[in-house]
Amino acid sequence: MSTPTLLELPAGVRRTTIRTARGVFAALEAVPASGVCERDGALLVPGYTGSKEDFIAILDLLADGSRQVVAIDMRGQFETAGATEPGGYAAAALGADILAVMHETGARHLVGHSYGGLIGREAVLAGAGAGFASFTLMSSGPAALTGPRASELRAMLTALGTEEGPGGGQPGDSGQPGEAGQPGEAGQPGEPGEGGQPGEGGQPGEASLRAGIAEVWRAHLEPQAVAAGVPGHIVDFLGRRILANDPAGLVLMARHMLAAPDRTAELARLDQLPMLVIYGEDDNAWSPAAQERMAQRLGARRLCIPAAVHSPAVEAPATTASALTTFWDAAEARLARSRAAATQTA
């Protein structure tokens, strides 16, 4: 899991909520010290089991580029309420949530970290790139998670008494997004049940899932964090965060990560949209080689950050913030040139 190194908010960063037609999302917002935003805003989306706090170290640095920057908890993550039915966690539904937040905040640059990159891709493809100034995939991959991280995820699902399920367990992926973040059809076989009741297909109910997640934290994740030398107050935060997640959301997002299709070719067709692929040289989720190949297929800019692993915003904040700001500025300059050329030929 992403592990922030600090929790205190820098000057110019505040906690807020973003109210949209699809629901309310917990957020951190950073604005320039001058209070004047002269450049396009940005939205940062965290990964699986992550949260907006994973971006604390770069928010003020990005805002210094004279733009508003917002980081959110996705639906069911930490301080954002969960979906009321399984369809709310379909990839298309979470992508629609991102579009709603961007519409409400006016953000035009989108950054998706890890699983947030897969969901950001859904948002970009749903809108065919319209309204976006750029898209950044940070430590994210072209398709389903593989390797040791995938094995760990499968082990967690097994420990919780759930199954991967066909198609990653994403009900409603083929349906159209509905209102208030409830897309697709609910009540699919094998979904977690309500309260302490078993779900259909013998899946555990909410109370059982919460107890299972608490045990995974106590027996595995907390000892790993302590052994890695994570400070006590950060360990406490990590525990509060994972236990605050909607259990159904954790299961359904995990299933999607294990079965996500490769949509790189579709994304590559949006060749007028500036894209950046940024990752650590020691990434232990999607391999650096896989991310490099994805960048080549997309025709995207690529940056491999030395000594970073899976969370560049935490492990190399200054380098990450500088890379994003430079990329965003170039994307906006390119758009301005295109508009000027169009005006001259009109």
Phi and psi in degrees as GROMACS dihedral restraints (atoms count N, CA, C in turn):
[ dihedral_restraints ]
;  ai    aj    ak    al  type     phi  dphi    fc
    3     4     5     6     1   -66.9    20    10
    4     5     6     7     1   136.2    20    10
    6     7     8     9     1  -125.9    20    10
    7     8     9    10     1   101.7    20    10
    9    10    11    12     1   -63.6    20    10
   10    11    12    13     1   151.2    20    10
   12    13    14    15     1   -96.7    20    10
   13    14    15    16     1   -11.1    20    10
   15    16    17    18     1  -146.6    20    10
   16    17    18    19     1   153.6    20    10
   18    19    20    21     1  -122.0    20    10
   19    20    21    22     1   -17.0    20    10
   21    22    23    24     1   -71.6    20    10
   22    23    24    25     1   135.6    20    10
   24    25    26    27     1   -80.9    20    10
   25    26    27    28     1   131.8    20    10
   27    28    29    30     1   -66.4    20    10
   28    29    30    31     1   165.3    20    10
   30    31    32    33     1   -59.7    20    10
   31    32    33    34     1   137.9    20    10
   33    34    35    36     1    90.2    20    10
   34    35    36    37     1    -2.7    20    10
   36    37    38    39     1  -113.7    20    10
   37    38    39    40     1   134.1    20    10
   39    40    41    42     1  -138.8    20    10
   40    41    42    43     1   156.8    20    10
   42    43    44    45     1   -83.0    20    10
   43    44    45    46     1   140.8    20    10
   45    46    47    48     1  -155.4    20    10
   46    47    48    49     1   179.9    20    10
   48    49    50    51     1  -128.8    20    10
   49    50    51    52     1   143.3    20    10
   51    52    53    54     1  -107.4    20    10
   52    53    54    55     1   115.4    20    10
   54    55    56    57     1   -95.9    20    10
   55    56    57    58     1   122.7    20    10
   57    58    59    60     1  -128.7    20    10
   58    59    60    61     1   174.2    20    10
   60    61    62    63     1   -66.6    20    10
   61    62    63    64     1   -15.9    20    10
   63    64    65    66     1  -105.3    20    10
   64    65    66    67     1     5.3    20    10
   66    67    68    69     1   130.9    20    10
   67    68    69    70     1  -175.4    20    10
   69    70    71    72     1  -109.7    20    10
   70    71    72    73     1   133.6    20    10
   72    73    74    75     1  -122.6    20    10
   73    74    75    76     1   128.5    20    10
   75    76    77    78     1   -68.3    20    10
   76    77    78    79     1   142.0    20    10
   78    79    80    81     1  -151.1    20    10
   79    80    81    82     1   160.8    20    10
   81    82    83    84     1  -115.0    20    10
   82    83    84    85     1   135.2    20    10
   84    85    86    87     1  -124.0    20    10
   85    86    87    88     1   132.8    20    10
   87    88    89    90     1  -120.5    20    10
   88    89    90    91     1   136.9    20    10
   90    91    92    93     1  -130.9    20    10
   91    92    93    94     1   156.1    20    10
   93    94    95    96     1   -58.4    20    10
   94    95    96    97     1   152.4    20    10
   96    97    98    99     1   -57.8    20    10
   97    98    99   100     1   -31.9    20    10
   99   100   101   102     1   -72.7    20    10
  100   101   102   103     1   -18.2    20    10
  102   103   104   105     1    81.2    20    10
  103   104   105   106     1    -2.3    20    10
  105   106   107   108     1  -106.1    20    10
  106   107   108   109     1   121.7    20    10
  108   109   110   111     1  -100.6    20    10
  109   110   111   112     1   107.5    20    10
  111   112   113   114     1   -96.3    20    10
  112   113   114   115     1   -11.3    20    10
  114   115   116   117     1  -121.6    20    10
  115   116   117   118     1   168.8    20    10
  117   118   119   120     1   -64.5    20    10
  118   119   120   121     1   142.1    20    10
  120   121   122   123     1   -76.9    20    10
  121   122   123   124     1   168.7    20    10
  123   124   125   126     1  -134.6    20    10
  124   125   126   127     1   149.3    20    10
  126   127   128   129     1  -119.8    20    10
  127   128   129   130     1   130.8    20    10
  129   130   131   132     1  -112.8    20    10
  130   131   132   133     1   128.6    20    10
  132   133   134   135     1  -117.2    20    10
  133   134   135   136     1   125.9    20    10
  135   136   137   138     1   -79.1    20    10
  136   137   138   139     1   173.7    20    10
  138   139   140   141     1   -93.5    20    10
  139   140   141   142     1  -172.6    20    10
  141   142   143   144     1   -62.0    20    10
  142   143   144   145     1   132.9    20    10
  144   145   146   147     1    63.4    20    10
  145   146   147   148     1     4.3    20    10
  147   148   149   150     1   -89.4    20    10
  148   149   150   151     1  -170.3    20    10
  150   151   152   153     1  -163.9    20    10
  151   152   153   154     1   175.1    20    10
  153   154   155   156     1   -56.6    20    10
  154   155   156   157     1   -28.6    20    10
  156   157   158   159     1   -64.3    20    10
  157   158   159   160     1   -18.8    20    10
  159   160   161   162     1   -64.7    20    10
  160   161   162   163     1   -14.4    20    10
  162   163   164   165     1  -107.0    20    10
  163   164   165   166     1     5.0    20    10
  165   166   167   168     1   -54.1    20    10
  166   167   168   169     1   -40.1    20    10
  168   169   170   171     1   -68.0    20    10
  169   170   171   172     1   -16.9    20    10
  171   172   173   174     1  -115.4    20    10
  172   173   174   175     1    -9.1    20    10
  174   175   176   177     1   -59.9    20    10
  175   176   177   178     1   -49.2    20    10
  177   178   179   180     1   -69.4    20    10
  178   179   180   181     1   -32.9    20    10
  180   181   182   183     1   -64.8    20    10
  181   182   183   184     1   -39.6    20    10
  183   184   185   186     1   -70.0    20    10
  184   185   186   187     1   -38.6    20    10
  186   187   188   189     1   -67.0    20    10
  187   188   189   190     1   -26.5    20    10
  189   190   191   192     1   -62.0    20    10
  190   191   192   193     1   -16.3    20    10
  192   193   194   195     1   -80.3    20    10
  193   194   195   196     1    16.3    20    10
  195   196   197   198     1    69.6    20    10
  196   197   198   199     1    43.3    20    10
  198   199   200   201     1  -144.9    20    10
  199   200   201   202     1   155.0    20    10
  201   202   203   204     1   -80.0    20    10
  202   203   204   205     1   134.2    20    10
  204   205   206   207     1  -129.0    20    10
  205   206   207   208     1   129.2    20    10
  207   208   209   210     1  -124.0    20    10
  208   209   210   211     1   134.2    20    10
  210   211   212   213     1  -117.8    20    10
  211   212   213   214     1   139.3    20    10
  213   214   215   216     1  -124.9    20    10
  214   215   216   217     1   164.8    20    10
  216   217   218   219     1   -94.8    20    10
  217   218   219   220     1   126.8    20    10
  219   220   221   222     1   -67.8    20    10
  220   221   222   223     1   171.8    20    10
  222   223   224   225     1   -54.5    20    10
  223   224   225   226     1   127.9    20    10
  225   226   227   228     1    84.2    20    10
  226   227   228   229     1    -5.4    20    10
  228   229   230   231     1   -92.0    20    10
  229   230   231   232     1   133.5    20    10
  231   232   233   234     1    40.3    20    10
  232   233   234   235     1   -99.3    20    10
  234   235   236   237     1  -100.5    20    10
  235   236   237   238     1     8.8    20    10
  237   238   239   240     1  -102.1    20    10
  238   239   240   241     1   133.2    20    10
  240   241   242   243     1   -60.6    20    10
  241   242   243   244     1   151.7    20    10
  243   244   245   246     1   -80.8    20    10
  244   245   246   247     1   171.2    20    10
  246   247   248   249     1   -73.9    20    10
  247   248   249   250     1   154.8    20    10
  249   250   251   252     1   -91.3    20    10
  250   251   252   253     1    -4.0    20    10
  252   253   254   255     1  -152.4    20    10
  253   254   255   256     1   157.7    20    10
  255   256   257   258     1   -56.8    20    10
  256   257   258   259     1   -33.1    20    10
  258   259   260   261     1   -59.1    20    10
  259   260   261   262     1   -20.9    20    10
  261   262   263   264     1   -67.0    20    10
  262   263   264   265     1   -14.8    20    10
  264   265   266   267     1  -104.4    20    10
  265   266   267   268     1     5.6    20    10
  267   268   269   270     1   -60.7    20    10
  268   269   270   271     1   147.6    20    10
  270   271   272   273     1   -55.9    20    10
  271   272   273   274     1   -41.9    20    10
  273   274   275   276     1   -64.1    20    10
  274   275   276   277     1   -35.4    20    10
  276   277   278   279     1   -68.4    20    10
  277   278   279   280     1   -45.0    20    10
  279   280   281   282     1   -65.0    20    10
  280   281   282   283     1   -35.3    20    10
  282   283   284   285     1   -64.1    20    10
  283   284   285   286     1   -39.2    20    10
  285   286   287   288     1   -64.9    20    10
  286   287   288   289     1   -34.5    20    10
  288   289   290   291     1   -59.6    20    10
  289   290   291   292     1   -44.3    20    10
  291   292   293   294     1   -61.6    20    10
  292   293   294   295     1   -43.6    20    10
  294   295   296   297     1   -60.4    20    10
  295   296   297   298     1   -39.8    20    10
  297   298   299   300     1   -64.8    20    10
  298   299   300   301     1   -40.6    20    10
  300   301   302   303     1   -66.5    20    10
  301   302   303   304     1   -41.4    20    10
  303   304   305   306     1   -63.7    20    10
  304   305   306   307     1   -39.6    20    10
  306   307   308   309     1   -62.9    20    10
  307   308   309   310     1   -42.3    20    10
  309   310   311   312     1   -71.0    20    10
  310   311   312   313     1   -37.9    20    10
  312   313   314   315     1   -89.5    20    10
  313   314   315   316     1   -17.9    20    10
  315   316   317   318     1    80.4    20    10
  316   317   318   319     1     8.9    20    10
  318   319   320   321     1   -64.3    20    10
  319   320   321   322     1   143.6    20    10
  321   322   323   324     1  -124.9    20    10
  322   323   324   325     1   -13.5    20    10
  324   325   326   327     1  -102.1    20    10
  325   326   327   328     1   132.9    20    10
  327   328   329   330     1  -121.0    20    10
  328   329   330   331     1   131.6    20    10
  330   331   332   333     1  -123.5    20    10
  331   332   333   334     1   124.8    20    10
  333   334   335   336     1  -117.8    20    10
  334   335   336   337     1   122.6    20    10
  336   337   338   339     1   -95.6    20    10
  337   338   339   340     1   126.5    20    10
  339   340   341   342     1    55.5    20    10
  340   341   342   343     1  -118.9    20    10
  342   343   344   345     1   -59.4    20    10
  343   344   345   346     1   -31.5    20    10
  345   346   347   348     1   -62.2    20    10
  346   347   348   349     1   -25.1    20    10
  348   349   350   351     1   -69.9    20    10
  349   350   351   352     1   -40.4    20    10
  351   352   353   354     1   -62.8    20    10
  352   353   354   355     1   -39.9    20    10
  354   355   356   357     1   -74.4    20    10
  355   356   357   358     1   -37.5    20    10
  357   358   359   360     1   -59.3    20    10
  358   359   360   361     1   -39.0    20    10
  360   361   362   363     1   -60.1    20    10
  361   362   363   364     1   -39.6    20    10
  363   364   365   366     1   -60.2    20    10
  364   365   366   367     1   -42.0    20    10
  366   367   368   369     1   -64.4    20    10
  367   368   369   370     1   -45.1    20    10
  369   370   371   372     1   -62.7    20    10
  370   371   372   373     1   -45.9    20    10
  372   373   374   375     1   -68.0    20    10
  373   374   375   376     1   -35.7    20    10
  375   376   377   378     1   -62.9    20    10
  376   377   378   379     1   -35.9    20    10
  378   379   380   381     1   -97.1    20    10
  379   380   381   382     1     6.8    20    10
  381   382   383   384     1    51.8    20    10
  382   383   384   385     1    30.7    20    10
  384   385   386   387     1    80.2    20    10
  385   386   387   388     1    -3.4    20    10
  387   388   389   390     1   -65.9    20    10
  388   389   390   391     1   133.8    20    10
  390   391   392   393     1    85.3    20    10
  391   392   393   394     1    -6.2    20    10
  393   394   395   396     1   -94.1    20    10
  394   395   396   397     1   137.9    20    10
  396   397   398   399     1   -92.3    20    10
  397   398   399   400     1   -25.9    20    10
  399   400   401   402     1  -169.1    20    10
  400   401   402   403     1   165.3    20    10
  402   403   404   405     1  -139.1    20    10
  403   404   405   406     1   129.8    20    10
  405   406   407   408     1  -119.9    20    10
  406   407   408   409     1   127.5    20    10
  408   409   410   411     1  -100.0    20    10
  409   410   411   412     1   113.0    20    10
  411   412   413   414     1  -108.4    20    10
  412   413   414   415     1   114.6    20    10
  414   415   416   417     1    52.3    20    10
  415   416   417   418     1    42.8    20    10
  417   418   419   420     1  -124.2    20    10
  418   419   420   421     1   167.6    20    10
  420   421   422   423     1  -125.9    20    10
  421   422   423   424     1   179.8    20    10
  423   424   425   426     1   -80.9    20    10
  424   425   426   427     1   -20.0    20    10
  426   427   428   429     1  -158.7    20    10
  427   428   429   430     1  -154.6    20    10
  429   430   431   432     1   -57.9    20    10
  430   431   432   433     1   148.9    20    10
  432   433   434   435     1   -66.5    20    10
  433   434   435   436     1   140.4    20    10
  435   436   437   438     1  -130.6    20    10
  436   437   438   439     1   178.3    20    10
  438   439   440   441     1    75.7    20    10
  439   440   441   442     1  -158.0    20    10
  441   442   443   444     1   -59.3    20    10
  442   443   444   445     1   -38.7    20    10
  444   445   446   447     1   -63.1    20    10
  445   446   447   448     1   -38.9    20    10
  447   448   449   450     1   -65.4    20    10
  448   449   450   451     1   -39.6    20    10
  450   451   452   453     1   -63.3    20    10
  451   452   453   454     1   -39.5    20    10
  453   454   455   456     1   -64.0    20    10
  454   455   456   457     1   -39.3    20    10
  456   457   458   459     1   -66.7    20    10
  457   458   459   460     1   -42.9    20    10
  459   460   461   462     1   -63.0    20    10
  460   461   462   463     1   -38.6    20    10
  462   463   464   465     1   -63.4    20    10
  463   464   465   466     1   -38.2    20    10
  465   466   467   468     1   -64.6    20    10
  466   467   468   469     1   -44.5    20    10
  468   469   470   471     1   -61.5    20    10
  469   470   471   472     1   -38.6    20    10
  471   472   473   474     1   -64.9    20    10
  472   473   474   475     1   -42.6    20    10
  474   475   476   477     1   -62.9    20    10
  475   476   477   478     1   -30.6    20    10
  477   478   479   480     1   -84.0    20    10
  478   479   480   481     1    -4.9    20    10
  480   481   482   483     1    77.9    20    10
  481   482   483   484     1    23.9    20    10
  483   484   485   486     1  -110.4    20    10
  484   485   486   487     1   173.6    20    10
  486   487   488   489     1  -120.5    20    10
  487   488   489   490     1   157.1    20    10
  489   490   491   492     1   -62.0    20    10
  490   491   492   493     1   -44.0    20    10
  492   493   494   495     1    79.9    20    10
  493   494   495   496     1   154.3    20    10
  495   496   497   498     1   -66.6    20    10
  496   497   498   499     1   140.8    20    10
  498   499   500   501     1    65.6    20    10
  499   500   501   502     1    22.7    20    10
  501   502   503   504     1    77.0    20    10
  502   503   504   505     1     8.1    20    10
  504   505   506   507     1    68.9    20    10
  505   506   507   508     1    28.8    20    10
  507   508   509   510     1  -101.4    20    10
  508   509   510   511     1    90.5    20    10
  510   511   512   513     1   -66.8    20    10
  511   512   513   514     1   141.9    20    10
  513   514   515   516     1    81.8    20    10
  514   515   516   517     1     6.8    20    10
  516   517   518   519     1   -58.9    20    10
  517   518   519   520     1   -32.0    20    10
  519   520   521   522     1   -91.7    20    10
  520   521   522   523     1    -2.0    20    10
  522   523   524   525     1   -88.6    20    10
  523   524   525   526     1   172.6    20    10
  525   526   527   528     1   -89.4    20    10
  526   527   528   529     1   140.6    20    10
  528   529   530   531     1   -58.4    20    10
  529   530   531   532     1   139.2    20    10
  531   532   533   534     1  -102.0    20    10
  532   533   534   535     1  -162.0    20    10
  534   535   536   537     1   -86.5    20    10
  535   536   537   538     1   155.9    20    10
  537   538   539   540     1    51.8    20    10
  538   539   540   541     1    35.4    20    10
  540   541   542   543     1    71.3    20    10
  541   542   543   544     1    26.2    20    10
  543   544   545   546     1  -118.4    20    10
  544   545   546   547     1    64.5    20    10
  546   547   548   549     1   -82.2    20    10
  547   548   549   550     1   165.2    20    10
  549   550   551   552     1    73.6    20    10
  550   551   552   553     1  -172.0    20    10
  552   553   554   555     1  -102.2    20    10
  553   554   555   556     1   137.3    20    10
  555   556   557   558     1   -90.9    20    10
  556   557   558   559     1   176.9    20    10
  558   559   560   561     1    70.5    20    10
  559   560   561   562     1    31.8    20    10
  561   562   563   564     1   -74.5    20    10
  562   563   564   565     1   149.4    20    10
  564   565   566   567     1   -57.7    20    10
  565   566   567   568     1   142.9    20    10
  567   568   569   570     1    80.9    20    10
  568   569   570   571     1    12.6    20    10
  570   571   572   573     1   -88.2    20    10
  571   572   573   574     1   152.9    20    10
  573   574   575   576     1   -58.8    20    10
  574   575   576   577     1   142.3    20    10
  576   577   578   579     1   -84.0    20    10
  577   578   579   580     1   179.2    20    10
  579   580   581   582     1   -94.8    20    10
  580   581   582   583     1   150.0    20    10
  582   583   584   585     1    55.8    20    10
  583   584   585   586     1  -133.9    20    10
  585   586   587   588     1   -96.4    20    10
  586   587   588   589     1     6.2    20    10
  588   589   590   591     1   -83.2    20    10
  589   590   591   592     1   141.5    20    10
  591   592   593   594     1   -62.9    20    10
  592   593   594   595     1   146.9    20    10
  594   595   596   597     1   -80.2    20    10
  595   596   597   598     1   174.8    20    10
  597   598   599   600     1   -64.1    20    10
  598   599   600   601     1   147.8    20    10
  600   601   602   603     1    76.2    20    10
  601   602   603   604     1    14.8    20    10
  603   604   605   606     1    79.2    20    10
  604   605   606   607     1    12.4    20    10
  606   607   608   609     1   -73.4    20    10
  607   608   609   610     1   149.5    20    10
  609   610   611   612     1   -66.9    20    10
  610   611   612   613     1   153.7    20    10
  612   613   614   615     1   -80.9    20    10
  613   614   615   616     1   179.4    20    10
  615   616   617   618     1   -61.0    20    10
  616   617   618   619     1   -44.1    20    10
  618   619   620   621     1   -62.0    20    10
  619   620   621   622     1   -41.4    20    10
  621   622   623   624     1   -65.8    20    10
  622   623   624   625     1   -40.0    20    10
  624   625   626   627     1   -63.9    20    10
  625   626   627   628     1   -43.0    20    10
  627   628   629   630     1   -61.6    20    10
  628   629   630   631     1   -42.1    20    10
  630   631   632   633     1   -65.1    20    10
  631   632   633   634     1   -39.6    20    10
  633   634   635   636     1   -65.3    20    10
  634   635   636   637     1   -41.4    20    10
  636   637   638   639     1   -64.8    20    10
  637   638   639   640     1   -40.4    20    10
  639   640   641   642     1   -61.3    20    10
  640   641   642   643     1   -38.1    20    10
  642   643   644   645     1   -70.3    20    10
  643   644   645   646     1   -39.9    20    10
  645   646   647   648     1   -59.7    20    10
  646   647   648   649     1   -41.5    20    10
  648   649   650   651     1   -63.9    20    10
  649   650   651   652     1   -49.7    20    10
  651   652   653   654     1   -65.9    20    10
  652   653   654   655     1   -41.2    20    10
  654   655   656   657     1   -88.2    20    10
  655   656   657   658     1   -24.7    20    10
  657   658   659   660     1  -125.5    20    10
  658   659   660   661     1   -60.4    20    10
  660   661   662   663     1   -69.9    20    10
  661   662   663   664     1   -42.9    20    10
  663   664   665   666     1   -63.8    20    10
  664   665   666   667     1   -47.9    20    10
  666   667   668   669     1   -59.4    20    10
  667   668   669   670     1   -36.3    20    10
  669   670   671   672     1   -63.3    20    10
  670   671   672   673     1   -42.6    20    10
  672   673   674   675     1   -65.3    20    10
  673   674   675   676     1   -42.7    20    10
  675   676   677   678     1   -64.3    20    10
  676   677   678   679     1   -43.7    20    10
  678   679   680   681     1   -64.2    20    10
  679   680   681   682     1   -28.9    20    10
  681   682   683   684     1   -81.0    20    10
  682   683   684   685     1    -0.6    20    10
  684   685   686   687     1    80.8    20    10
  685   686   687   688     1    19.9    20    10
  687   688   689   690     1   -67.2    20    10
  688   689   690   691     1   130.7    20    10
  690   691   692   693     1   -56.0    20    10
  691   692   693   694     1   149.7    20    10
  693   694   695   696     1   -55.2    20    10
  694   695   696   697     1   -43.1    20    10
  696   697   698   699     1   -69.5    20    10
  697   698   699   700     1   -27.5    20    10
  699   700   701   702     1   -73.9    20    10
  700   701   702   703     1   -40.2    20    10
  702   703   704   705     1   -59.3    20    10
  703   704   705   706     1   -43.7    20    10
  705   706   707   708     1   -59.4    20    10
  706   707   708   709     1   -42.3    20    10
  708   709   710   711     1   -63.0    20    10
  709   710   711   712     1   -44.9    20    10
  711   712   713   714     1   -59.2    20    10
  712   713   714   715     1   -39.1    20    10
  714   715   716   717     1   -65.6    20    10
  715   716   717   718     1   -45.5    20    10
  717   718   719   720     1   -60.9    20    10
  718   719   720   721     1   -40.1    20    10
  720   721   722   723     1   -66.0    20    10
  721   722   723   724     1   -50.3    20    10
  723   724   725   726     1   -67.5    20    10
  724   725   726   727     1   -32.8    20    10
  726   727   728   729     1   -75.8    20    10
  727   728   729   730     1   -18.3    20    10
  729   730   731   732     1   -84.5    20    10
  730   731   732   733     1   -16.2    20    10
  732   733   734   735     1   -63.7    20    10
  733   734   735   736     1   147.7    20    10
  735   736   737   738     1   -67.9    20    10
  736   737   738   739     1   120.9    20    10
  738   739   740   741     1   -56.8    20    10
  739   740   741   742     1   -41.8    20    10
  741   742   743   744     1   -61.9    20    10
  742   743   744   745     1   -38.0    20    10
  744   745   746   747     1   -63.7    20    10
  745   746   747   748     1   -42.4    20    10
  747   748   749   750     1   -60.6    20    10
  748   749   750   751     1   -41.0    20    10
  750   751   752   753     1   -68.4    20    10
  751   752   753   754     1   -48.3    20    10
  753   754   755   756     1   -71.1    20    10
  754   755   756   757     1   -36.0    20    10
  756   757   758   759     1   -65.8    20    10
  757   758   759   760     1   -39.6    20    10
  759   760   761   762     1   -62.0    20    10
  760   761   762   763     1   -43.2    20    10
  762   763   764   765     1   -60.6    20    10
  763   764   765   766     1   -40.5    20    10
  765   766   767   768     1   -65.9    20    10
  766   767   768   769     1   -41.2    20    10
  768   769   770   771     1   -60.5    20    10
  769   770   771   772     1   -30.2    20    10
  771   772   773   774     1   -86.4    20    10
  772   773   774   775     1    -7.0    20    10
  774   775   776   777     1  -136.9    20    10
  775   776   777   778     1    10.3    20    10
  777   778   779   780     1   -60.9    20    10
  778   779   780   781     1   133.0    20    10
  780   781   782   783     1   -75.6    20    10
  781   782   783   784     1   160.9    20    10
  783   784   785   786     1   -84.9    20    10
  784   785   786   787     1   110.3    20    10
  786   787   788   789     1  -111.5    20    10
  787   788   789   790     1    21.6    20    10
  789   790   791   792     1   -60.5    20    10
  790   791   792   793     1   -41.3    20    10
  792   793   794   795     1   -61.9    20    10
  793   794   795   796     1   -39.7    20    10
  795   796   797   798     1   -63.6    20    10
  796   797   798   799     1   -43.8    20    10
  798   799   800   801     1   -65.6    20    10
  799   800   801   802     1   -36.3    20    10
  801   802   803   804     1   -64.2    20    10
  802   803   804   805     1   -24.2    20    10
  804   805   806   807     1   -67.9    20    10
  805   806   807   808     1   -19.7    20    10
  807   808   809   810     1   -85.5    20    10
  808   809   810   811     1    61.2    20    10
  810   811   812   813     1   -74.3    20    10
  811   812   813   814     1    -5.4    20    10
  813   814   815   816     1   -90.9    20    10
  814   815   816   817     1    -6.0    20    10
  816   817   818   819     1   -94.0    20    10
  817   818   819   820     1   117.7    20    10
  819   820   821   822     1   -62.4    20    10
  820   821   822   823     1   132.6    20    10
  822   823   824   825     1  -130.9    20    10
  823   824   825   826     1   148.4    20    10
  825   826   827   828     1  -130.9    20    10
  826   827   828   829     1   134.9    20    10
  828   829   830   831     1  -114.3    20    10
  829   830   831   832     1   118.5    20    10
  831   832   833   834     1  -129.6    20    10
  832   833   834   835     1   135.4    20    10
  834   835   836   837     1  -160.0    20    10
  835   836   837   838     1   164.6    20    10
  837   838   839   840     1   -85.7    20    10
  838   839   840   841     1   149.6    20    10
  840   841   842   843     1   -67.1    20    10
  841   842   843   844     1   -17.1    20    10
  843   844   845   846     1  -114.6    20    10
  844   845   846   847     1    27.4    20    10
  846   847   848   849     1   -53.5    20    10
  847   848   849   850     1   130.6    20    10
  849   850   851   852     1  -111.1    20    10
  850   851   852   853     1    16.6    20    10
  852   853   854   855     1  -106.7    20    10
  853   854   855   856     1   -96.3    20    10
  855   856   857   858     1   -78.1    20    10
  856   857   858   859     1   133.4    20    10
  858   859   860   861     1   -67.3    20    10
  859   860   861   862     1   150.7    20    10
  861   862   863   864     1   -54.7    20    10
  862   863   864   865     1   -37.5    20    10
  864   865   866   867     1   -64.0    20    10
  865   866   867   868     1   -40.5    20    10
  867   868   869   870     1   -65.7    20    10
  868   869   870   871     1   -38.4    20    10
  870   871   872   873     1   -72.0    20    10
  871   872   873   874     1   -34.0    20    10
  873   874   875   876     1   -64.7    20    10
  874   875   876   877     1   -43.5    20    10
  876   877   878   879     1   -63.4    20    10
  877   878   879   880     1   -38.5    20    10
  879   880   881   882     1   -62.7    20    10
  880   881   882   883     1   -42.6    20    10
  882   883   884   885     1   -61.1    20    10
  883   884   885   886     1   -41.2    20    10
  885   886   887   888     1   -63.8    20    10
  886   887   888   889     1   -42.8    20    10
  888   889   890   891     1   -64.5    20    10
  889   890   891   892     1   -33.6    20    10
  891   892   893   894     1   -82.4    20    10
  892   893   894   895     1   -15.6    20    10
  894   895   896   897     1    67.1    20    10
  895   896   897   898     1    31.4    20    10
  897   898   899   900     1   -94.5    20    10
  898   899   900   901     1   157.5    20    10
  900   901   902   903     1   -66.3    20    10
  901   902   903   904     1   153.6    20    10
  903   904   905   906     1  -138.3    20    10
  904   905   906   907     1   138.3    20    10
  906   907   908   909     1  -138.3    20    10
  907   908   909   910     1   120.8    20    10
  909   910   911   912     1  -102.7    20    10
  910   911   912   913     1   120.1    20    10
  912   913   914   915     1   -93.7    20    10
  913   914   915   916     1   119.1    20    10
  915   916   917   918     1   -58.6    20    10
  916   917   918   919     1   140.0    20    10
  918   919   920   921     1    69.6    20    10
  919   920   921   922     1    -2.5    20    10
  921   922   923   924     1   -87.9    20    10
  922   923   924   925     1   156.7    20    10
  924   925   926   927     1  -111.7    20    10
  925   926   927   928     1  -104.1    20    10
  927   928   929   930     1  -108.1    20    10
  928   929   930   931     1    -2.2    20    10
  930   931   932   933     1  -134.2    20    10
  931   932   933   934     1    73.4    20    10
  933   934   935   936     1   -56.5    20    10
  934   935   936   937     1   -33.0    20    10
  936   937   938   939     1   -65.5    20    10
  937   938   939   940     1   -24.4    20    10
  939   940   941   942     1   -94.8    20    10
  940   941   942   943     1   -42.9    20    10
  942   943   944   945     1   -83.6    20    10
  943   944   945   946     1   -25.4    20    10
  945   946   947   948     1  -146.5    20    10
  946   947   948   949     1    65.1    20    10
  948   949   950   951     1   -61.8    20    10
  949   950   951   952     1   -42.3    20    10
  951   952   953   954     1   -65.3    20    10
  952   953   954   955     1   -44.6    20    10
  954   955   956   957     1   -64.2    20    10
  955   956   957   958     1   -42.6    20    10
  957   958   959   960     1   -65.3    20    10
  958   959   960   961     1   -46.4    20    10
  960   961   962   963     1   -63.9    20    10
  961   962   963   964     1   -41.0    20    10
  963   964   965   966     1   -63.8    20    10
  964   965   966   967     1   -41.6    20    10
  966   967   968   969     1   -64.6    20    10
  967   968   969   970     1   -43.1    20    10
  969   970   971   972     1   -65.3    20    10
  970   971   972   973     1   -44.8    20    10
  972   973   974   975     1   -62.4    20    10
  973   974   975   976     1   -44.6    20    10
  975   976   977   978     1   -61.3    20    10
  976   977   978   979     1   -43.5    20    10
  978   979   980   981     1   -64.7    20    10
  979   980   981   982     1   -45.6    20    10
  981   982   983   984     1   -62.9    20    10
  982   983   984   985     1   -44.5    20    10
  984   985   986   987     1   -59.9    20    10
  985   986   987   988     1   -42.0    20    10
  987   988   989   990     1   -66.6    20    10
  988   989   990   991     1   -38.9    20    10
  990   991   992   993     1   -64.2    20    10
  991   992   993   994     1   -41.1    20    10
  993   994   995   996     1   -69.0    20    10
  994   995   996   997     1   -37.7    20    10
  996   997   998   999     1   -64.8    20    10
  997   998   999  1000     1   -40.2    20    10
  999  1000  1001  1002     1   -62.7    20    10
 1000  1001  1002  1003     1   -42.6    20    10
 1002  1003  1004  1005     1   -65.1    20    10
 1003  1004  1005  1006     1   -39.5    20    10
 1005  1006  1007  1008     1   -63.5    20    10
 1006  1007  1008  1009     1   -40.0    20    10
 1008  1009  1010  1011     1   -64.8    20    10
 1009  1010  1011  1012     1   -40.4    20    10
 1011  1012  1013  1014     1   -63.6    20    10
 1012  1013  1014  1015     1   -41.2    20    10
 1014  1015  1016  1017     1   -66.7    20    10
 1015  1016  1017  1018     1   -39.5    20    10
 1017  1018  1019  1020     1   -65.5    20    10
 1018  1019  1020  1021     1   -40.1    20    10
 1020  1021  1022  1023     1   -65.4    20    10
 1021  1022  1023  1024     1   -39.4    20    10
 1023  1024  1025  1026     1   -65.0    20    10
 1024  1025  1026  1027     1   -36.8    20    10
 1026  1027  1028  1029     1   -67.0    20    10
 1027  1028  1029  1030     1   -39.2    20    10
 1029  1030  1031  1032     1   -68.3    20    10
 1030  1031  1032  1033     1   -31.5    20    10
 1032  1033  1034  1035     1   -90.5    20    10
 1033  1034  1035  1036     1    -7.7    20    10
